[in-house]
């Protein structure tokens, strides 16, 4: 039994700093054990079976927690007298405290054990994912601060749970963000089952927080669209006197609370994706040939037309979004506002689809090999892209049926019909382009590595006179002249200072010219396939950013135009939008990450 036990001696500094590409000694590996498979003769077979059993039981734990929380949230929505929002908050607070205890134990105990992290997954936790965790986490913390301030102002009609819950939420967000930033790449090799259960409990808690945030976000949409129906539906929740006083600070808390709500939903989903990859990496042992020798970095080189077209789409989209928000927030939204909004989408979506199709064709023409190595991060990216796209595709098909059955020849109806068809096609083509690009091995920049110094041969700036030589010569002349020639010396010094400034400006111009020639050289030495892939990827990144911004900050024409709502009924269409809109927002954000990966590896 000594082959599956690790030495208890304290690891040396060399063991801690060992590269992931160096295979560790077999005596340091913790093989998993499970009581159901204790009679297996092979250690490796028992390890594989124990790993599957641990994943099964931790998955069952998460499933039961999610079902329990979903039952609470559903009961609150359909029977808010028996189950109130405070009851749901108490349940979620208990789950968050348990997750906090496990995360602290992992940080202070599990990860510091001897030979706990022998491998690190280089594909897990890329910088854009961890940056998204910090960005959305910061906005979520600000959201809870606004909620605490708003509840403190109305403390006479608010319960103490409405202040305690966001306080625990802030601690949970900070601790989880720190945990994911530093340990998202860990392939933990000790306490396998306990770590899996902790990760799955944290995933389940984030899913329930996302579900609660989605329901509250749709309530805000309902308040904006039909205020009287909402007041009649939730008449028993709060007293009539519990309204925001006419003060500036209260209005800021209220508006900021509503504005920052989408970031909370995005934070929960991003954390779930990172935690899932960590769960898959528990007990994983990476061989040295799975580790990439050189990881490509993001460089804004070889792209000209993609940023220009993408920036144009972003600027036009911001203008359309602002005009839509100004008009749609009125008592009766103008019909022309919806025509303008859908016309922008109809003009942009075909360009994105054509770009994705051309990129897919270029992938087929390339000679790059497929990356067939096991990669849990890439597998999750594919699942999330396909799953999140179902939100927009589902809403589009419901809109197509409603519009074809009513009056498709009307101007607004025909625009919405075209928008729905184009949105389905754009989602499919973009998914094919991203997934195919993620499975390609990174390109080798042969031209750049073969001639690294060629870019600087076009312009070699002449070496300007050194400042020290000039100063010493002027000081030497100043000591030799008589005091009667001070005015002449001042003029001479001013002339020398002017010459120095002129030389500095010439130096700056030559450096700018050198940088421009270097950029043009690197752009011209890229193959047309790599250049086209980078242009398309960067264009699609900017387009997906603006398509993420517009629905995130309040542009919901699928609910506000009233066409589908009158066809399906208020409750049915409200449930469809409740399902599809958050997934559509998450799809755009996740597509940005996938396209950045395609851009880097192109």
C-alpha positions as CSV (number, residue, x, y, z in Angstrom):
1,X,0.0,0.0,0.0
2,X,3.0,2.3,0.0
3,X,2.6,3.0,-3.7
4,X,-0.5,5.2,-3.2
5,X,0.6,7.0,-0.1
6,X,2.3,10.3,-0.1
7,X,5.2,11.2,2.2
8,X,4.2,13.5,5.0
9,X,7.5,15.4,5.0
10,X,7.3,19.1,4.2
11,X,8.0,19.8,0.5
12,X,11.0,21.7,-0.5
13,X,11.1,24.9,-2.4
14,X,11.9,23.0,-5.6
15,X,8.7,20.9,-5.3
16,X,6.6,24.0,-4.9
17,X,8.0,25.8,-7.8
18,X,8.1,22.8,-10.1
19,X,6.7,23.5,-13.6
20,X,3.6,21.7,-14.7
21,X,5.4,20.3,-17.6
22,X,7.7,18.3,-15.3
23,X,6.1,14.9,-14.4
24,X,6.1,14.5,-10.7
25,X,7.4,11.4,-8.9
26,X,4.8,8.6,-8.6
27,X,5.3,8.6,-4.8
28,X,3.8,12.0,-4.5
29,X,0.6,11.2,-6.3
30,X,-2.6,10.7,-4.2
31,X,-4.6,8.0,-5.9
32,X,-8.3,8.2,-5.2
33,X,-10.0,5.5,-3.1
34,X,-13.7,4.7,-2.7
35,X,-15.3,2.1,-0.5
36,X,-17.3,0.6,-3.3
37,X,-14.2,-0.2,-5.3
38,X,-11.8,-1.2,-2.5
39,X,-11.3,-4.7,-3.9
40,X,-9.9,-3.6,-7.3
41,X,-6.5,-5.1,-7.9
42,X,-5.2,-2.3,-10.1
43,X,-4.4,1.0,-8.4
44,X,-5.1,2.9,-11.6
45,X,-8.4,1.2,-12.2
46,X,-9.5,1.9,-8.6
47,X,-8.5,5.5,-9.1
48,X,-10.6,5.9,-12.3
49,X,-13.7,4.2,-10.7
50,X,-13.3,6.3,-7.5
51,X,-13.1,9.5,-9.6
52,X,-16.3,8.6,-11.5
53,X,-18.1,7.8,-8.2
54,X,-16.9,11.1,-6.6
55,X,-18.3,13.0,-9.6
56,X,-21.6,11.2,-9.4
57,X,-22.2,11.8,-5.7
58,X,-21.1,15.4,-5.8
59,X,-23.4,15.9,-8.9
60,X,-26.3,14.4,-6.9
61,X,-25.6,16.8,-4.1
62,X,-25.7,19.8,-6.4
63,X,-28.9,18.5,-8.1
64,X,-30.7,18.2,-4.8
65,X,-29.7,21.7,-3.6
66,X,-30.8,23.2,-6.9
67,X,-34.2,21.5,-6.8
68,X,-34.7,22.6,-3.2
69,X,-33.8,26.2,-4.0
70,X,-35.9,26.2,-7.1
71,X,-38.9,24.9,-5.2
72,X,-38.5,27.8,-2.7
73,X,-38.2,30.4,-5.5
74,X,-41.1,29.0,-7.4
75,X,-43.3,28.9,-4.3
76,X,-42.4,32.5,-3.6
77,X,-43.5,33.5,-7.1
78,X,-46.8,31.6,-7.2
79,X,-47.7,31.6,-3.5
80,X,-46.0,34.6,-2.0
81,X,-48.1,34.4,1.2
82,X,-46.8,31.0,2.4
83,X,-43.2,31.5,1.1
84,X,-41.9,35.0,1.1
85,X,-38.7,36.6,-0.3
86,X,-37.2,36.7,3.2
87,X,-37.5,32.9,3.4
88,X,-35.6,32.5,0.1
89,X,-33.0,34.9,1.3
90,X,-32.5,32.9,4.6
91,X,-32.0,29.7,2.6
92,X,-29.5,31.3,0.2
93,X,-27.7,32.9,3.2
94,X,-27.2,29.5,4.8
95,X,-25.9,28.1,1.5
96,X,-23.5,31.0,1.1
97,X,-22.2,30.6,4.6
98,X,-21.5,26.9,3.9
99,X,-19.7,27.9,0.7
100,X,-17.6,30.5,2.5
101,X,-16.5,28.0,5.1
102,X,-15.4,25.5,2.4
103,X,-13.6,28.2,0.3
104,X,-11.7,29.4,3.4
105,X,-10.8,25.8,4.3
106,X,-9.6,25.2,0.7
107,X,-7.5,28.4,0.8
108,X,-5.9,27.8,4.2
109,X,-5.9,24.0,4.4
110,X,-6.4,21.9,1.2
111,X,-4.3,23.9,-1.2
112,X,-1.4,24.1,1.3
113,X,-1.1,20.4,1.9
114,X,2.1,18.7,0.6
115,X,1.8,17.9,-3.1
116,X,-1.8,19.2,-3.2
117,X,-1.4,21.0,-6.6
118,X,1.1,19.1,-8.7
119,X,-0.6,20.2,-12.0
120,X,-2.1,23.4,-13.3
121,X,-4.4,23.5,-16.3
122,X,-3.0,26.1,-18.7
123,X,-6.3,26.4,-20.6
124,X,-8.5,27.0,-17.5
125,X,-9.2,30.4,-16.2
126,X,-7.9,32.6,-19.1
127,X,-7.4,36.3,-18.3
128,X,-10.6,37.4,-19.9
129,X,-12.6,35.0,-17.7
130,X,-10.9,36.1,-14.5
131,X,-11.2,39.7,-15.6
132,X,-14.9,39.2,-16.1
133,X,-15.2,37.7,-12.6
134,X,-13.5,40.8,-11.2
135,X,-15.5,43.3,-13.3
136,X,-18.9,41.7,-12.7
137,X,-18.1,41.0,-9.1
138,X,-17.2,44.7,-8.5
139,X,-20.5,45.8,-10.0
140,X,-22.4,43.2,-8.0
141,X,-20.7,44.5,-4.8
142,X,-21.9,48.0,-5.8
143,X,-25.4,46.6,-6.4
144,X,-25.5,45.2,-2.9
145,X,-24.2,48.5,-1.5
146,X,-27.1,50.3,-3.2
147,X,-29.5,47.7,-1.9
148,X,-28.2,48.2,1.7
149,X,-28.5,51.9,1.4
150,X,-32.0,51.8,-0.1
151,X,-33.2,49.4,2.7
152,X,-31.5,51.6,5.4
153,X,-33.5,54.6,4.2
154,X,-36.7,52.6,4.3
155,X,-35.8,50.8,7.5
156,X,-39.2,51.6,9.1
157,X,-41.0,49.3,6.6
158,X,-38.1,46.9,5.7
159,X,-37.1,43.8,7.6
160,X,-33.6,43.2,8.9
161,X,-33.1,40.3,6.5
162,X,-33.0,42.9,3.6
163,X,-29.8,44.3,5.1
164,X,-28.2,41.1,6.3
165,X,-28.6,39.3,3.0
166,X,-26.7,41.8,0.8
167,X,-24.0,42.0,3.5
168,X,-23.4,38.2,3.3
169,X,-23.6,38.5,-0.4
170,X,-20.7,41.0,-0.5
171,X,-18.5,38.7,1.6
172,X,-19.4,35.8,-0.7
173,X,-18.6,37.7,-3.8
174,X,-15.2,39.0,-2.5
175,X,-14.1,35.6,-1.2
176,X,-15.3,33.7,-4.4
177,X,-13.6,36.3,-6.7
178,X,-10.3,35.9,-4.8
179,X,-10.6,32.1,-4.9
180,X,-11.2,32.0,-8.6
181,X,-8.5,34.5,-9.5
182,X,-5.8,32.5,-7.7
183,X,-6.9,28.9,-8.0
184,X,-9.0,28.6,-11.2
185,X,-6.1,26.5,-12.8
186,X,-5.6,24.1,-9.9
187,X,-5.8,20.3,-10.5
188,X,-6.1,19.4,-6.9
189,X,-4.7,16.0,-5.9
190,X,-5.8,15.7,-2.2
191,X,-9.2,15.5,-0.5
192,X,-10.8,14.8,-3.9
193,X,-14.4,14.1,-2.8
194,X,-14.6,16.8,-0.3
195,X,-13.3,19.3,-2.9
196,X,-15.8,18.1,-5.5
197,X,-18.7,18.5,-3.0
198,X,-17.5,22.0,-2.1
199,X,-17.3,23.0,-5.7
200,X,-20.7,21.6,-6.6
201,X,-22.3,23.3,-3.6
202,X,-20.8,26.6,-4.7
203,X,-22.0,26.0,-8.3
204,X,-25.5,25.2,-7.0
205,X,-25.6,28.3,-4.9
206,X,-24.5,30.5,-7.8
207,X,-27.2,28.9,-10.0
208,X,-29.9,29.7,-7.4
209,X,-28.6,33.2,-7.0
210,X,-28.8,33.5,-10.8
211,X,-32.4,32.2,-10.8
212,X,-33.4,34.6,-8.1
213,X,-31.7,37.5,-9.9
214,X,-33.5,36.6,-13.2
215,X,-36.9,36.6,-11.6
216,X,-36.3,39.9,-9.9
217,X,-34.9,41.3,-13.2
218,X,-38.1,40.3,-15.0
219,X,-40.1,41.9,-12.2
220,X,-38.4,45.2,-13.1
221,X,-39.2,44.7,-16.7
222,X,-42.8,44.1,-15.7
223,X,-42.9,47.3,-13.6
224,X,-41.7,49.3,-16.6
225,X,-44.2,47.7,-19.0
226,X,-47.4,47.3,-16.9
227,X,-47.1,49.1,-13.6
228,X,-50.7,48.8,-12.6
229,X,-50.8,45.0,-13.1
230,X,-47.7,44.6,-11.0
231,X,-49.1,46.8,-8.2
232,X,-52.3,44.7,-8.1
233,X,-50.3,41.4,-8.2
234,X,-47.9,42.4,-5.4
235,X,-50.4,44.5,-3.4
236,X,-49.8,42.5,-0.2
237,X,-46.0,42.5,-0.2
238,X,-45.3,46.0,1.1
239,X,-47.4,48.7,2.7
240,X,-48.4,51.7,0.7
241,X,-46.3,54.0,2.9
242,X,-43.1,52.1,2.0
243,X,-42.1,54.3,-0.9
244,X,-38.9,56.1,-1.7
245,X,-38.9,59.6,-0.3
246,X,-38.3,62.5,-2.7
247,X,-34.6,62.8,-1.9
248,X,-31.6,62.6,-4.3
249,X,-29.8,59.8,-2.4
250,X,-32.8,57.6,-2.4
251,X,-33.3,58.0,-6.1
252,X,-29.6,57.2,-6.7
253,X,-29.9,54.0,-4.7
254,X,-33.1,53.0,-6.5
255,X,-31.8,53.8,-10.1
256,X,-28.4,52.2,-9.4
257,X,-30.0,49.1,-8.0
258,X,-32.1,48.6,-11.1
259,X,-29.2,49.5,-13.5
260,X,-26.7,47.1,-12.0
261,X,-29.0,44.1,-11.9
262,X,-27.8,42.4,-15.1
263,X,-24.2,42.3,-13.9
264,X,-25.3,40.1,-11.0
265,X,-26.7,37.5,-13.3
266,X,-23.6,37.6,-15.5
267,X,-21.3,37.2,-12.4
268,X,-23.2,34.1,-11.3
269,X,-23.0,32.4,-14.7
270,X,-19.3,33.2,-15.2
271,X,-18.5,31.8,-11.7
272,X,-20.5,28.6,-12.5
273,X,-18.4,28.0,-15.7
274,X,-15.1,28.5,-13.9
275,X,-16.1,26.3,-10.9
276,X,-17.3,23.6,-13.3
277,X,-13.9,23.4,-15.0
278,X,-12.2,23.2,-11.5
279,X,-14.6,20.4,-10.7
280,X,-13.6,18.5,-13.8
281,X,-9.9,19.1,-13.0
282,X,-10.1,17.5,-9.5
283,X,-7.7,14.6,-9.5
284,X,-6.7,15.2,-13.1
285,X,-3.0,14.4,-13.9
286,X,-1.7,16.2,-17.0
287,X,1.2,14.6,-18.9
288,X,4.1,16.8,-19.9
289,X,3.2,16.7,-23.7
290,X,-0.2,18.2,-22.9
291,X,1.4,21.5,-21.7
292,X,1.9,24.0,-24.5
293,X,5.5,25.1,-24.9
294,X,4.6,28.7,-26.0
295,X,1.2,30.3,-25.2
296,X,0.2,32.9,-27.8
297,X,-0.6,36.4,-26.4
298,X,-3.0,39.0,-27.5
299,X,-1.4,41.5,-29.9
300,X,-3.2,44.2,-31.8
301,X,-1.2,43.6,-35.0
302,X,-2.4,42.5,-38.4
303,X,-5.9,44.1,-38.0
304,X,-7.1,47.3,-39.7
305,X,-10.5,46.9,-41.3
306,X,-12.0,44.8,-38.5
307,X,-11.5,47.4,-35.7
308,X,-12.7,50.2,-38.1
309,X,-15.9,48.4,-39.1
310,X,-16.5,47.1,-35.5
311,X,-16.0,50.6,-34.0
312,X,-18.5,52.0,-36.6
313,X,-21.0,49.4,-35.6
314,X,-20.5,50.1,-31.9
315,X,-20.9,53.9,-32.4
316,X,-24.1,53.5,-34.5
317,X,-25.4,51.0,-32.0
318,X,-24.9,53.4,-29.0
319,X,-26.7,56.1,-30.9
320,X,-29.6,53.8,-31.7
321,X,-29.7,52.5,-28.1
322,X,-29.8,56.0,-26.6
323,X,-32.6,57.1,-29.0
324,X,-34.5,54.0,-28.2
325,X,-34.2,54.4,-24.5
326,X,-35.3,58.0,-24.6
327,X,-38.4,57.2,-26.7
328,X,-39.3,53.8,-25.2
329,X,-39.3,55.0,-21.6
330,X,-42.2,57.3,-22.4
331,X,-45.9,56.5,-21.8
332,X,-46.5,55.5,-25.4
333,X,-43.5,54.3,-27.3
334,X,-43.4,55.5,-30.9
335,X,-43.7,53.0,-33.7
336,X,-40.7,54.5,-35.5
337,X,-38.5,53.7,-32.6
338,X,-39.0,50.0,-33.1
339,X,-38.5,50.4,-36.8
340,X,-35.2,52.1,-36.2
341,X,-34.1,49.5,-33.6
342,X,-34.9,46.4,-35.8
343,X,-33.4,48.1,-38.9
344,X,-30.1,48.4,-37.1
345,X,-30.1,44.7,-36.3
346,X,-31.2,43.8,-39.9
347,X,-28.2,45.7,-41.2
348,X,-25.7,44.3,-38.7
349,X,-26.7,40.6,-38.5
350,X,-26.0,39.8,-42.2
351,X,-22.5,41.3,-42.0
352,X,-21.8,39.2,-38.9
353,X,-23.2,36.0,-40.6
354,X,-21.2,36.6,-43.8
355,X,-18.0,37.2,-41.7
356,X,-18.6,33.9,-39.8
357,X,-19.2,31.9,-43.0
358,X,-16.0,33.3,-44.6
359,X,-14.0,32.5,-41.4
360,X,-15.3,29.0,-41.4
361,X,-14.3,28.5,-45.1
362,X,-10.8,29.9,-44.3
363,X,-10.6,27.4,-41.5
364,X,-11.4,24.6,-44.0
365,X,-8.7,25.9,-46.4
366,X,-6.0,26.1,-43.7
367,X,-3.5,23.4,-43.1
368,X,-3.5,23.7,-39.3
369,X,-3.9,20.4,-37.4
370,X,-6.9,19.8,-35.1
371,X,-6.2,19.9,-31.3
372,X,-7.5,16.6,-30.1
373,X,-6.1,16.7,-26.6
374,X,-8.5,16.5,-23.6
375,X,-9.5,20.0,-22.7
376,X,-12.4,20.5,-20.1
377,X,-12.3,24.3,-20.7
378,X,-12.9,24.0,-24.4
379,X,-15.6,21.3,-23.9
380,X,-17.4,23.6,-21.5
381,X,-17.1,26.6,-23.9
382,X,-18.8,24.5,-26.6
383,X,-21.6,23.4,-24.3
384,X,-22.2,27.0,-23.1
385,X,-22.2,28.4,-26.6
386,X,-24.7,25.9,-27.9
387,X,-26.9,26.1,-24.7
388,X,-26.9,29.8,-24.4
389,X,-27.8,30.2,-28.1
390,X,-31.0,28.4,-27.4
391,X,-32.4,31.4,-25.7
392,X,-32.3,33.7,-28.7
393,X,-33.1,30.9,-31.1
394,X,-36.2,29.9,-29.1
395,X,-37.6,33.4,-28.8
396,X,-37.0,33.9,-32.6
397,X,-39.0,30.8,-33.5
398,X,-41.9,31.9,-31.2
399,X,-41.8,35.3,-32.9
400,X,-41.8,33.8,-36.4
401,X,-44.9,31.7,-35.6
402,X,-46.8,34.7,-34.1
403,X,-45.9,37.1,-37.0
404,X,-46.7,34.6,-39.8
405,X,-50.0,33.8,-38.2
406,X,-51.1,37.4,-37.9
407,X,-50.0,40.0,-40.5
408,X,-46.5,39.5,-42.0
409,X,-47.0,42.2,-44.6
410,X,-47.1,45.0,-42.1
411,X,-43.8,47.1,-42.0
412,X,-43.0,46.5,-38.4
413,X,-44.1,42.8,-38.5
414,X,-41.9,42.2,-41.6
415,X,-38.9,43.8,-39.9
416,X,-39.4,41.7,-36.8
417,X,-39.8,38.6,-39.0
418,X,-36.6,39.4,-40.9
419,X,-34.8,40.1,-37.6
420,X,-35.9,36.7,-36.1
421,X,-34.7,34.7,-39.2
422,X,-31.4,36.6,-39.4
423,X,-30.8,36.1,-35.7
424,X,-31.2,32.4,-36.0
425,X,-28.8,32.2,-38.9
426,X,-26.3,34.5,-37.2
427,X,-26.2,32.4,-34.0
428,X,-25.7,29.2,-36.0
429,X,-22.9,30.5,-38.2
430,X,-21.1,32.2,-35.4
431,X,-21.2,29.1,-33.2
432,X,-19.7,27.0,-36.1
433,X,-17.0,29.5,-36.6
434,X,-16.0,29.8,-32.9
435,X,-16.2,26.0,-32.2
436,X,-14.1,25.2,-35.3
437,X,-11.5,27.9,-34.3
438,X,-11.3,26.6,-30.8
439,X,-10.4,23.1,-32.0
440,X,-7.5,24.4,-34.2
441,X,-3.9,24.4,-33.0
442,X,-2.3,27.9,-32.8
443,X,-0.6,29.2,-35.9
444,X,3.2,29.4,-35.9
445,X,4.3,32.9,-36.7
446,X,7.1,31.8,-39.0
447,X,7.4,35.1,-40.8
448,X,7.7,37.1,-37.7
449,X,10.2,34.7,-36.0
450,X,12.3,34.4,-39.2
451,X,12.9,38.1,-39.7
452,X,12.5,39.8,-36.3
453,X,14.9,42.6,-37.2
454,X,13.7,43.4,-40.7
455,X,11.0,45.8,-39.6
456,X,13.5,48.3,-38.3
457,X,15.6,48.5,-41.5
458,X,13.4,50.9,-43.2
459,X,14.2,53.8,-41.0
460,X,17.3,54.1,-38.8
461,X,17.3,57.4,-37.0
462,X,20.5,59.3,-36.8
463,X,21.9,59.5,-33.3
464,X,21.2,63.0,-31.9
465,X,23.9,64.8,-29.9
466,X,24.0,63.7,-26.3
467,X,22.6,66.1,-23.7
468,X,25.7,65.7,-21.5
469,X,28.1,66.8,-24.3
470,X,26.0,69.8,-25.1
471,X,25.8,70.9,-21.5
472,X,29.5,70.4,-20.8
473,X,30.5,72.4,-23.9
474,X,28.1,75.3,-23.0
475,X,29.4,75.3,-19.4
476,X,33.0,75.4,-20.7
477,X,32.3,78.4,-23.0
478,X,30.5,80.1,-20.1
479,X,33.6,80.0,-17.9
480,X,35.8,81.4,-20.6
481,X,33.7,84.4,-21.6
482,X,33.9,87.7,-19.7
483,X,31.0,89.1,-17.7
484,X,30.4,91.8,-20.3
485,X,29.0,89.3,-22.8
486,X,26.2,87.9,-20.6
487,X,23.5,89.0,-23.1
488,X,25.2,87.3,-26.0
489,X,25.6,84.1,-23.9
490,X,21.8,84.2,-23.0
491,X,21.0,84.4,-26.7
492,X,23.3,81.5,-27.5
493,X,21.8,79.4,-24.7
494,X,18.3,80.1,-26.0
495,X,19.5,79.1,-29.4
496,X,20.9,75.8,-28.1
497,X,17.7,75.1,-26.1
498,X,15.8,75.6,-29.3
499,X,18.1,73.2,-31.2
500,X,17.6,70.6,-28.5
501,X,13.8,70.9,-28.7
502,X,14.1,70.6,-32.5
503,X,16.2,67.5,-32.1
504,X,13.7,66.0,-29.7
505,X,10.8,66.6,-32.0
506,X,12.8,65.0,-34.9
507,X,13.5,62.0,-32.6
508,X,9.9,61.6,-31.7
509,X,8.8,61.8,-35.4
510,X,11.4,59.2,-36.3
511,X,10.2,56.9,-33.5
512,X,6.6,57.2,-34.7
513,X,7.6,56.6,-38.3
514,X,9.6,53.5,-37.1
515,X,6.7,52.1,-35.2
516,X,4.3,52.7,-38.1
517,X,6.7,51.0,-40.6
518,X,7.1,48.1,-38.1
519,X,3.3,47.7,-37.9
520,X,2.9,47.8,-41.7
521,X,5.7,45.3,-42.0
522,X,4.1,42.9,-39.6
523,X,0.7,43.3,-41.2
524,X,2.1,42.7,-44.7
525,X,4.0,39.6,-43.7
526,X,0.9,37.9,-42.3
527,X,-0.6,35.4,-44.7
528,X,-3.9,36.4,-46.2
529,X,-5.7,33.6,-44.3
530,X,-4.4,34.7,-40.9
531,X,-5.0,38.3,-41.7
532,X,-8.6,37.6,-42.7
533,X,-9.3,35.5,-39.6
534,X,-8.0,38.2,-37.4
535,X,-10.0,40.9,-39.1
536,X,-13.2,38.8,-38.9
537,X,-12.6,37.8,-35.3
538,X,-12.0,41.4,-34.1
539,X,-15.0,42.6,-36.0
540,X,-17.3,40.0,-34.4
541,X,-15.8,40.8,-31.0
542,X,-16.9,44.4,-31.2
543,X,-20.3,43.5,-32.7
544,X,-21.0,41.1,-29.9
545,X,-20.0,43.7,-27.3
546,X,-22.6,46.2,-28.6
547,X,-25.2,43.4,-28.9
548,X,-24.5,42.6,-25.3
549,X,-24.7,46.2,-24.1
550,X,-28.1,47.0,-25.7
551,X,-30.3,44.3,-24.0
552,X,-28.2,44.4,-20.8
553,X,-29.0,48.0,-20.0
554,X,-32.7,48.0,-20.8
555,X,-33.5,47.7,-24.5
556,X,-36.2,44.9,-24.6
557,X,-38.2,45.4,-27.7
558,X,-39.3,41.8,-27.8
559,X,-41.4,42.5,-24.7
560,X,-42.3,46.1,-25.3
561,X,-43.5,46.1,-28.9
562,X,-46.7,44.2,-27.8
563,X,-47.0,42.0,-30.9
564,X,-46.0,38.7,-29.5
565,X,-47.5,39.5,-26.2
566,X,-51.0,40.0,-27.8
567,X,-50.6,36.7,-29.7
568,X,-49.5,34.4,-26.9
569,X,-50.9,36.2,-23.9
570,X,-49.1,38.2,-21.3
571,X,-48.2,35.4,-18.9
572,X,-47.0,33.0,-21.7
573,X,-44.8,35.5,-23.5
574,X,-43.5,36.8,-20.2
575,X,-42.3,33.3,-19.3
576,X,-40.7,32.9,-22.8
577,X,-38.8,36.2,-22.5
578,X,-37.9,35.3,-18.9
579,X,-36.1,32.2,-20.2
580,X,-34.6,33.5,-23.4
581,X,-33.4,37.0,-22.6
582,X,-30.9,36.2,-19.8
583,X,-29.5,33.4,-22.0
584,X,-29.1,35.7,-24.9
585,X,-27.2,38.2,-22.8
586,X,-24.9,35.5,-21.6
587,X,-24.4,34.2,-25.1
588,X,-23.1,37.5,-26.4
589,X,-20.7,37.9,-23.5
590,X,-19.4,34.3,-23.8
591,X,-19.0,34.7,-27.6
592,X,-16.6,37.6,-27.0
593,X,-14.4,35.3,-25.0
594,X,-14.5,32.5,-27.7
595,X,-13.8,35.0,-30.5
596,X,-10.8,36.4,-28.6
597,X,-9.4,32.9,-28.3
598,X,-9.9,32.4,-32.1
599,X,-8.2,35.8,-32.7
600,X,-5.2,34.9,-30.5
601,X,-4.6,31.5,-32.1
602,X,-5.1,32.7,-35.7
